[in-house]
Amino acid sequence: MKDNFDIFFRRKPALMMIALRKLARVRYGSVLAKEVDCTYSHAVKILQTLETLGLVTFEKQGRIKLIKLTNRGIEVADSISSIKQTVN
């Protein structure tokens, strides 16, 4: 049976938000993809959607893009984390 959390949320995007919030620092896309157990290309697609929603920003440093939650993203990640704790 699926985890109760999966009933309410798409797992990978929700876990990405929680992972970004957990350490409250900027991350690399490849590291984030490993943390939530998905491919880099899938992670990029999710992150592009999150950027469109105003939840994350990308900061380019040379060839590398760093990912950071916006203030709105922090609020959403906190809410998702709280709900995850409640349903599990």
Backbone torsions as a table, in degrees:
resi	resn	phi	psi	omega
1	MET	NA	144.9	-179.9
2	LYS	-67.2	152.2	172.4
3	ASP	-60.7	140.0	179.9
4	ASN	-54.3	-33.4	179.8
5	PHE	-60.5	-35.9	-178.9
6	ASP	-66.3	-23.1	179.2
7	ILE	-65.2	-35.4	-173.2
8	PHE	-98.5	-24.2	-173.6
9	PHE	-133.2	153.4	166.2
10	ARG	-75.0	122.1	-168.1
11	ARG	-59.0	-51.5	-173.6
12	LYS	-63.9	-49.2	178.2
13	PRO	-60.8	-40.8	180.0
14	ALA	-64.1	-43.6	179.4
15	LEU	-66.3	-33.3	176.5
16	MET	-64.0	-43.6	179.2
17	MET	-61.7	-44.4	179.6
18	ILE	-64.1	-43.0	-179.8
19	ALA	-63.9	-40.8	178.4
20	LEU	-64.7	-35.5	-178.7
21	ARG	-77.9	-33.6	-173.0
22	LYS	-54.7	-47.7	-178.1
23	LEU	-98.9	-5.7	175.8
24	ALA	48.7	42.7	175.4
25	ARG	-140.5	167.4	179.1
26	VAL	-70.6	152.0	-176.5
27	ARG	-132.8	159.4	170.3
28	TYR	-87.6	147.7	178.9
29	GLY	-60.6	-40.4	-178.1
30	SER	-66.5	-38.3	178.5
31	VAL	-67.2	-43.0	179.1
32	LEU	-62.8	-41.3	178.8
33	ALA	-59.8	-42.3	178.6
34	LYS	-65.2	-39.7	-178.0
35	GLU	-63.2	-34.6	-178.6
36	VAL	-103.4	8.5	174.3
37	ASP	59.2	57.5	173.1
38	CYS	-141.6	169.6	-180.0
39	THR	-73.0	158.5	178.7
40	TYR	-61.1	-42.7	-178.0
41	SER	-65.1	-37.4	176.5
42	HIS	-66.5	-41.0	178.3
43	ALA	-61.4	-43.1	179.9
44	VAL	-61.7	-42.8	179.2
45	LYS	-61.5	-44.3	178.1
46	ILE	-63.5	-45.0	-178.4
47	LEU	-64.4	-34.9	176.6
48	GLN	-64.2	-39.5	176.7
49	THR	-65.7	-43.2	178.9
50	LEU	-63.6	-34.6	177.1
51	GLU	-66.8	-42.9	177.7
52	THR	-59.2	-36.0	179.2
53	LEU	-79.4	-4.2	179.2
54	GLY	78.1	24.2	-177.3
55	LEU	-97.9	-24.6	177.5
56	VAL	-134.9	158.8	172.3
57	THR	-127.6	156.6	176.2
58	PHE	-111.7	132.4	175.4
59	GLU	-116.0	117.9	-177.5
60	LYS	-86.3	127.3	174.7
61	GLN	-126.4	99.0	-175.3
62	GLY	67.2	-124.7	178.7
63	ARG	-88.9	-6.0	-172.9
64	ILE	-103.8	137.7	173.7
65	LYS	-102.4	125.8	176.0
66	LEU	-97.0	144.1	-176.7
67	ILE	-109.8	133.2	-178.9
68	LYS	-138.6	140.0	175.3
69	LEU	-72.0	142.5	171.4
70	THR	-81.7	175.0	176.7
71	ASN	-59.7	-42.0	177.2
72	ARG	-64.1	-39.4	177.8
73	GLY	-61.9	-38.4	177.4
74	ILE	-62.6	-43.2	178.9
75	GLU	-62.3	-45.2	-179.9
76	VAL	-64.9	-44.6	179.7
77	ALA	-61.6	-41.1	177.4
78	ASP	-61.9	-41.8	179.4
79	SER	-65.4	-44.2	179.1
80	ILE	-62.3	-43.5	179.8
81	SER	-62.0	-42.2	179.0
82	SER	-62.9	-43.4	178.7
83	ILE	-65.9	-40.8	179.6
84	LYS	-59.1	-42.0	179.6
85	GLN	-66.6	-34.3	-177.7
86	THR	-71.0	-41.2	-174.7
87	VAL	-86.4	-13.9	-179.5
88	ASN	-94.3	NA	NA
